[in-house]
Amino acid sequence: MLLAATLATFVTFTSEPSPLPEGVSLLAEITIPANTLDRSNQTGEMGANNIPRNTIGGHGSAITWLGAKVGKGDEYLMLSDRGPGDGGVAYPCRWHRLRLTWSSSPADSRFEVLDTVMLTDESGQTLIGNSGAYSTNPAANLRYDPEGLAVGPNGTVYISEEYGPSVDAFDPKGKRTKRFPIPAAFSIAHPDGVSDNELPPANASGRQSNRGFEGLTITPDGSILFTILQSPLIQDGGLDRRNKRVGENIRILAITLATGAMRQYVYPLESSSYGVSEILALSPTTLLVLERDGKAGLEAEAKLITRIDLSAATDVTSIASLPRSGLPDGVRAVSKSILIDLLSPALARRSATLKHDQIPEKFEGLTLGPANSGTPTLLVSVDNDFKPDQPSLIYILGITGVK
């Protein structure tokens, strides 16, 4: 196991950046310019900024290393989300295969876009990011907001998305082959193309608008998928009477692939103003979670990588509603500790882009990478939200000494 119980002690978060644990360092960073083009051969422009339809944007939403899966040590899949304009554009959803190489010198850290794969449903219809492309008929519903990505041992690509929320399986060519039967508690009864119209009183339960399944991971042995919400469900105290986010208890859904059995666990946020961007399995019971605020630059307060353990956590599948904070008697959340604070001054001193006034907002992807001269690595990707003046960033962290 990569991370040991030496980090299991709960650490209370404060507004002051935490020092890096011994053995954690920034090895390199890769910058992907905002005007980089993908390999989709899409033509024309989209959105208010007239962005080329083959722009490789939003792809920091998820990243997974292919080395351990297909033996290609420098190749990764990265997933674009629903496109520019917050769901206002009929963006054809896609993933990208990239080659990433790095060294301590930024000039020697490089990327190459090798391939782009478009996502379709079972009948070959293109899945699109437009929030209005929904239907209460599942066979006609094409709206899709892909946020989490995992690759199984047989090459199956799994994606979690926010609109449903859903977890789906795709073949290597991007065609959906399976939809997992997500428990009804996660879904809203009345979808709408306007985000605010999906909140109470229209819906009394289910995911918050644009806050569905944000992260996805598969265990190293390929047996279990874990997906995690960005924010608490409406019925779990997620919103107050003015629809302000106040909930702190987020649900993790575990799917055993061999049987289809599902379990749910509680991940407690450090603050109701934060959300979760990613989850990464190190074993069937030990995972990393990327928890952050929605702020950038000098306003940023929290960009955290936490370590959680499910061993003693309660399966809360049968609990219809959780409190805003705290838990019912006899219910235990996952154990949790802060592993890496991405606002640490130690990272800022080494980085060209983690300076206090340049902190990006959307740290969204996590993957273990190949060893770098014997040093285990953890990659963190940033979603640039298709902003034409903002590059995509990937940070390579060395984690020697973190057991």
C-alpha positions in Angstrom: 0.0 0.0 0.0 1.4 3.4 -1.0 0.1 5.4 2.0 0.4 4.0 5.5 -1.4 4.4 8.7 1.1 6.9 9.9 -1.1 9.5 8.2 -4.4 8.2 9.6 -4.5 10.6 12.5 -7.2 13.3 11.9 -5.8 16.7 11.2 -7.9 19.7 11.9 -7.9 22.2 9.1 -7.2 25.9 9.7 -7.0 28.8 7.4 -3.2 28.8 7.6 -1.5 26.6 4.9 -0.2 23.4 6.4 3.5 22.3 5.9 4.1 19.5 3.5 4.6 16.1 5.0 8.1 14.8 4.9 8.9 13.2 1.5 6.3 15.3 -0.5 7.7 17.7 -3.0 6.9 19.4 -6.3 8.9 17.6 -9.0 7.6 19.5 -12.1 4.7 21.2 -13.7 3.3 21.1 -17.2 1.5 24.0 -18.9 -0.9 23.3 -21.7 -1.8 26.6 -23.5 -5.4 27.5 -23.8 -5.2 27.6 -27.6 -4.0 24.0 -27.9 -6.0 22.0 -30.4 -7.2 18.4 -29.9 -7.4 15.5 -32.5 -11.2 15.6 -33.0 -11.2 17.2 -36.4 -14.2 19.3 -35.2 -14.6 22.5 -37.2 -16.3 25.8 -36.5 -16.5 27.9 -33.3 -18.6 27.8 -30.1 -19.6 30.0 -27.2 -19.5 33.7 -26.7 -15.7 33.7 -27.1 -15.8 32.0 -30.5 -13.6 29.1 -29.3 -12.6 26.6 -32.0 -14.6 23.4 -31.6 -11.4 21.4 -31.5 -9.9 23.3 -28.6 -8.5 21.0 -25.9 -10.2 22.7 -22.9 -11.7 21.6 -19.7 -9.7 18.4 -19.8 -8.2 18.8 -16.3 -11.6 17.5 -15.0 -10.0 14.1 -14.8 -6.7 12.4 -15.5 -5.7 8.7 -15.3 -2.3 7.2 -16.0 -2.4 4.4 -18.6 1.0 2.9 -17.7 -0.3 0.5 -15.2 -3.2 -0.5 -17.4 -1.7 -0.9 -20.9 2.0 -0.6 -20.3 2.4 2.8 -21.8 4.4 4.6 -19.1 4.1 8.2 -20.5 0.5 8.1 -21.7 -2.6 9.4 -19.9 -6.3 9.8 -20.6 -7.7 13.3 -19.7 -11.4 14.1 -19.7 -13.1 17.3 -20.9 -16.2 18.3 -19.1 -19.4 19.8 -20.6 -17.7 22.5 -22.5 -17.7 26.3 -22.4 -20.5 28.5 -21.2 -21.7 26.5 -18.1 -23.8 24.1 -20.2 -24.9 26.7 -22.7 -23.1 25.1 -25.7 -23.9 21.9 -27.5 -20.3 20.8 -26.9 -19.7 17.2 -28.1 -18.2 15.4 -25.1 -14.8 13.7 -25.5 -11.7 12.3 -23.8 -8.1 12.8 -24.9 -5.0 10.6 -24.9 -1.8 12.6 -24.1 1.9 11.8 -23.8 3.4 13.7 -20.8 7.1 14.0 -20.1 8.7 16.2 -17.4 11.8 17.2 -15.6 12.6 19.8 -13.0 13.1 22.3 -15.7 9.8 23.7 -17.1 11.4 24.0 -20.5 11.9 20.2 -20.5 8.4 19.3 -19.5 6.3 18.6 -22.5 2.9 17.3 -23.7 1.6 15.8 -26.9 -2.0 15.2 -27.9 -2.1 11.7 -29.4 -5.8 11.1 -29.9 -9.3 12.4 -29.1 -12.3 10.1 -28.8 -15.8 11.4 -29.0 -18.5 10.0 -26.6 -21.7 8.5 -27.9 -24.6 6.6 -26.4 -25.4 3.0 -27.2 -27.0 3.9 -30.6 -24.2 6.1 -31.7 -25.7 9.5 -30.9 -23.3 12.1 -29.7 -23.4 13.0 -26.0 -23.4 16.8 -25.5 -22.8 19.2 -22.7 -25.8 21.5 -23.3 -27.9 21.6 -20.1 -31.1 21.8 -22.2 -30.5 18.6 -24.1 -32.3 16.5 -21.5 -35.3 14.2 -21.7 -37.2 12.2 -19.1 -36.9 9.3 -21.6 -33.5 7.8 -20.9 -33.1 6.6 -24.5 -33.5 10.2 -25.7 -31.5 12.0 -23.1 -28.2 13.2 -24.6 -27.0 15.9 -22.1 -23.8 14.8 -20.4 -21.4 16.5 -18.0 -18.4 14.0 -17.7 -16.3 14.7 -14.6 -14.7 11.5 -13.4 -12.6 8.9 -15.4 -11.2 5.4 -14.7 -9.8 2.6 -16.8 -10.4 -1.0 -16.0 -7.9 -3.9 -16.5 -9.6 -4.9 -19.7 -9.5 -1.4 -21.2 -13.1 -0.4 -20.4 -13.3 3.3 -19.7 -15.7 4.3 -16.9 -17.1 7.8 -16.6 -19.1 9.6 -13.9 -21.1 12.6 -14.8 -23.1 15.3 -13.0 -26.4 15.7 -14.8 -27.8 12.3 -14.0 -25.9 11.8 -12.0 -24.6 8.6 -13.6 -21.7 6.1 -13.9 -21.3 4.5 -17.3 -19.0 2.2 -19.1 -17.5 2.9 -22.6 -15.6 0.9 -25.1 -12.2 2.3 -26.2 -13.8 4.0 -29.2 -16.1 6.1 -26.9 -19.4 4.2 -27.3 -21.3 3.7 -24.2 -21.8 0.0 -23.4 -23.4 0.0 -19.9 -25.3 2.3 -17.5 -25.0 1.4 -13.9 -28.4 1.5 -12.0 -27.7 4.4 -9.7 -29.9 4.5 -6.5 -32.9 6.8 -7.0 -31.8 8.9 -4.0 -29.1 10.5 -6.1 -31.4 11.7 -8.9 -33.8 14.6 -9.1 -37.5 14.1 -10.1 -37.7 17.3 -12.2 -34.7 18.1 -14.4 -34.6 21.4 -16.2 -32.3 23.2 -18.6 -32.0 26.1 -16.2 -29.8 25.4 -13.2 -31.8 27.2 -10.6 -35.0 25.5 -11.7 -33.6 22.2 -10.5 -33.3 23.4 -6.9 -36.1 23.3 -4.2 -39.0 23.7 -4.3 -38.9 22.0 -7.7 -36.9 19.1 -6.2 -36.9 18.0 -2.6 -34.3 15.3 -3.0 -31.4 14.2 -5.2 -28.2 15.9 -6.3 -27.9 19.7 -6.2 -27.8 21.4 -9.6 -24.4 20.9 -11.2 -23.2 19.1 -8.1 -23.6 15.4 -9.1 -20.9 12.8 -9.4 -17.7 14.8 -9.6 -15.0 12.1 -9.1 -14.5 8.5 -10.1 -11.8 5.9 -9.4 -11.2 2.1 -9.6 -9.3 0.0 -7.2 -5.9 -1.2 -8.3 -7.2 -4.8 -8.7 -10.1 -3.5 -10.9 -12.8 -4.8 -8.6 -14.6 -1.7 -7.2 -15.6 1.6 -8.6 -15.9 4.6 -6.2 -17.7 7.8 -7.2 -18.3 10.8 -5.1 -20.6 13.8 -5.2 -19.4 17.3 -5.4 -21.8 18.5 -2.6 -24.3 16.9 -0.3 -27.7 15.7 -1.6 -30.6 18.0 -1.1 -32.2 15.6 1.4 -29.0 15.4 3.4 -29.2 19.0 4.5 -27.4 20.2 1.5 -29.3 23.5 1.2 -31.0 25.9 3.6 -34.4 27.5 2.9 -32.8 30.1 0.6 -30.9 27.4 -1.3 -27.6 28.4 0.2 -25.1 25.5 0.5 -24.9 24.5 4.1 -24.4 20.7 4.1 -21.2 19.0 5.2 -22.0 15.3 4.6 -21.2 14.0 1.1 -22.0 10.5 0.0 -19.5 8.1 -1.7 -21.0 5.4 -3.8 -19.0 2.1 -4.1 -19.9 -0.3 -6.9 -18.6 -3.9 -6.9 -18.2 -4.7 -10.6 -18.5 -8.5 -10.3 -21.8 -8.5 -8.5 -23.3 -5.0 -9.0 -23.6 -4.6 -5.2 -23.5 -1.0 -4.0 -22.6 0.6 -0.7 -22.6 4.2 0.5 -20.3 6.1 2.9 -20.1 9.5 4.3 -17.3 11.9 3.6 -17.4 15.0 5.9 -16.4 18.3 4.4 -14.1 20.6 6.3 -16.5 23.4 5.5 -19.9 23.6 3.9 -18.5 26.2 1.5 -16.1 23.6 0.0 -16.8 20.8 -2.4 -15.1 17.6 -3.7 -13.4 17.4 -7.1 -11.9 13.9 -7.3 -11.4 10.6 -5.6 -8.5 8.1 -6.1 -8.4 4.5 -4.8 -5.1 3.2 -3.4 -6.8 0.0 -2.1 -10.4 -1.2 -1.5 -10.4 0.8 1.8 -7.8 3.6 1.4 -8.5 6.5 -0.9 -7.4 10.1 -1.6 -9.9 12.9 -2.0 -9.4 16.3 -3.6 -11.4 18.8 -1.6 -11.4 22.6 -2.3 -13.1 25.9 -2.3 -14.3 27.7 -5.4 -11.8 30.6 -5.2 -8.7 31.5 -7.1 -5.6 33.7 -6.4 -5.4 35.6 -3.1 -9.0 34.6 -2.2 -8.2 30.8 -2.2 -8.6 29.2 1.2 -8.5 25.5 0.7 -7.0 23.2 -2.0 -6.6 19.9 -0.1 -5.7 16.3 -0.8 -7.1 14.2 2.0 -6.6 10.6 2.9 -9.6 8.5 3.9 -10.1 5.0 5.3 -13.4 3.1 4.9 -12.5 0.2 7.2 -14.7 1.3 10.1 -17.2 3.5 8.1 -20.9 2.7 8.2 -22.8 1.8 5.0 -25.5 4.4 4.9 -27.5 3.1 1.9 -30.6 2.5 4.1 -30.5 6.0 5.7 -32.8 8.2 3.6 -31.6 11.5 5.0 -28.5 12.7 6.7 -28.2 15.7 8.9 -26.6 18.9 7.7 -23.6 18.2 9.9 -22.8 15.5 12.4 -24.2 12.0 12.1 -27.0 9.9 13.7 -26.0 7.8 16.7 -24.2 4.7 15.6 -23.2 6.0 12.2 -19.5 6.5 11.4 -18.1 8.6 8.6 -14.9 7.6 6.8 -11.8 8.4 8.8 -10.0 11.4 7.3 -6.7 13.3 7.5 -5.3 16.1 5.4 -2.3 14.7 3.4 -1.3 17.6 1.2 -2.2 21.3 1.3 -1.7 22.6 -2.2 -1.5 26.1 -0.8 1.6 25.2 1.2 4.4 27.8 1.0 6.8 25.0 0.3 5.0 24.3 -3.0 4.7 28.0 -3.8 8.5 28.5 -3.5 9.2 25.8 -6.0 6.3 26.5 -8.5 5.9 29.0 -11.3 2.1 29.0 -11.0 1.3 28.2 -7.3 2.2 31.7 -6.2 -0.4 33.2 -3.8 -1.8 35.6 -6.4 -1.9 32.9 -9.1 -3.5 30.0 -7.4 -5.9 28.3 -9.9 -9.5 27.7 -8.9 -10.2 24.3 -10.3 -7.9 21.6 -9.1 -9.9 18.6 -10.4 -7.9 15.5 -11.3 -5.8 13.0 -9.4 -3.8 10.0 -10.6 -0.8 8.0 -9.5 2.0 8.2 -12.1 5.2 6.4 -13.0 8.2 6.6 -10.7 10.5 9.4 -11.4 14.1 8.3 -10.8 12.7 5.9 -8.2 10.4 8.5 -6.7 6.7 7.6 -6.6 4.5 10.4 -8.2 1.1 11.8 -7.8 -0.3 14.0 -10.6 -2.8 16.8 -10.0 -4.6 18.4 -13.0 -6.4 21.8 -13.2 -9.5 22.5 -15.3 -9.1 25.8 -17.2 -12.9 26.0 -17.9 -12.2 26.7 -21.6 -11.1 30.2 -20.7 -9.1 31.6 -23.6 -6.6 33.3 -21.4 -6.0 30.5 -18.9 -3.8 27.5 -19.6 -4.4 24.0 -18.3 -1.9 22.9 -15.6 -0.6 19.6 -14.4 1.5 19.3 -11.2 3.7 16.3 -10.6 4.3 15.7 -6.9 7.0 13.4 -5.6 5.7 11.3 -2.6 8.9 9.5 -1.4 8.6 8.6 2.2 4.8 8.7 2.3 4.0 5.1 3.1 
